[in-house]
Amino acid sequence: MKPKASVIYSGPSKIDGSPIVCIYVPKSSNSKTGASMAQTYILRADIDPITASRTGADFAVCGNCRHRGQVDPSKTTGWSSNRSCYVNLIHAPGQVFKAYKAGKYRTLMDLESIKDLGQDQVIRLGSYGDPMALPSHIIRALLSKAKGHTGYTHQADTLPDDNHSSMMISADTPEQAQSLHNQGKRTFRVIPLQVWKDKGEESILPNEILCPASKEAGQRVTCSDCLLCSGQHTKAKSICIPAHGSGAKHA
């Protein structure tokens, strides 16, 4: 099957049962990930990403991720307050949602088609949204013939699932990351900007390395070539990165 933007899931979120969609896009404009890396956007099916963020309805796709920010009932526009997520909702998530609502994406109804869609592709699970919001069989199908992938989840403690092994566990503090390392788990950790400015490489834990695709590491490689964030299947060190993107100052 020729890679083509497609809806690969439409149904309840595994996090809270709200209606969500997952849309596969076969290329990227993100120089860090690499143009050839396929993207997956996990969105509320009924609410645009900015409104979902502002009202807290993004819990359906982001779960307990602390980078969502805080709901401020006084706000009537924009996204949540103090949102530290690197994803700018105006850009890809917002545009993908508009295209979805306009009916511009085909829908794949069977697992074999999803398997074929991912064949020989390098896939980013959760370009926006947590992959654990999706049913397990969707993730397994998409990755079954893929060349490689990256993936991250904040739901490792709240949604026990065999797909955790395909993802990095998002750690929010050095202490949390170290505890997981002691258990033999691999993590992905965002270092607050001020901590990085004050401590630099001293803020990197013994079981971590700085993301090779980050500007701080000289962007030696793209994510699509690196693939160190492929989850628990490798003995490689965990990954950390200084806060970046539109919400970095709030991290």
Rosetta blueprint (number, residue, H / E / L):
1 M L
2 K L
3 P L
4 K L
5 A L
6 S E
7 V E
8 I E
9 Y E
10 S E
11 G E
12 P E
13 S L
14 K L
15 I L
16 D L
17 G L
18 S L
19 P E
20 I E
21 V E
22 C E
23 I E
24 Y E
25 V E
26 P L
27 K L
28 S L
29 S L
30 N L
31 S L
32 K L
33 T L
34 G L
35 A L
36 S L
37 M L
38 A E
39 Q E
40 T E
41 Y E
42 I E
43 L E
44 R E
45 A L
46 D L
47 I L
48 D L
49 P H
50 I H
51 T H
52 A H
53 S H
54 R H
55 T H
56 G L
57 A L
58 D L
59 F H
60 A H
61 V H
62 C H
63 G L
64 N L
65 C L
66 R H
67 H H
68 R H
69 G L
70 Q E
71 V L
72 D L
73 P L
74 S L
75 K L
76 T L
77 T L
78 G L
79 W L
80 S L
81 S E
82 N L
83 R L
84 S L
85 C L
86 Y L
87 V L
88 N L
89 L L
90 I L
91 H L
92 A H
93 P H
94 G H
95 Q H
96 V H
97 F H
98 K H
99 A H
100 Y H
101 K H
102 A L
103 G L
104 K L
105 Y L
106 R E
107 T E
108 L L
109 M L
110 D L
111 L H
112 E H
113 S H
114 I H
115 K H
116 D H
117 L H
118 G H
119 Q L
120 D L
121 Q L
122 V E
123 I E
124 R E
125 L E
126 G E
127 S E
128 Y E
129 G L
130 D L
131 P H
132 M H
133 A H
134 L L
135 P L
136 S H
137 H H
138 I H
139 I H
140 R H
141 A H
142 L H
143 L H
144 S L
145 K L
146 A L
147 K L
148 G E
149 H E
150 T E
151 G E
152 Y E
153 T E
154 H L
155 Q L
156 A L
157 D L
158 T L
159 L L
160 P L
161 D L
162 D H
163 N H
164 H H
165 S H
166 S H
167 M L
168 M E
169 I E
170 S E
171 A E
172 D L
173 T L
174 P H
175 E H
176 Q H
177 A H
178 Q H
179 S H
180 L H
181 H H
182 N H
183 Q L
184 G L
185 K L
186 R L
187 T E
188 F E
189 R E
190 V E
191 I E
192 P L
193 L H
194 Q H
195 V H
196 W H
197 K H
198 D H
199 K H
200 G H
201 E H
202 E H
203 S H
204 I L
205 L L
206 P L
207 N L
208 E E
209 I E
210 L E
211 C L
212 P L
213 A L
214 S L
215 K H
216 E H
217 A H
218 G L
219 Q L
220 R L
221 V L
222 T L
223 C H
224 S H
225 D H
226 C H
227 L L
228 L L
229 C L
230 S L
231 G L
232 Q L
233 H L
234 T L
235 K L
236 A L
237 K L
238 S E
239 I E
240 C E
241 I E
242 P E
243 A L
244 H L
245 G L
246 S L
247 G L
248 A H
249 K H
250 H H
251 A L
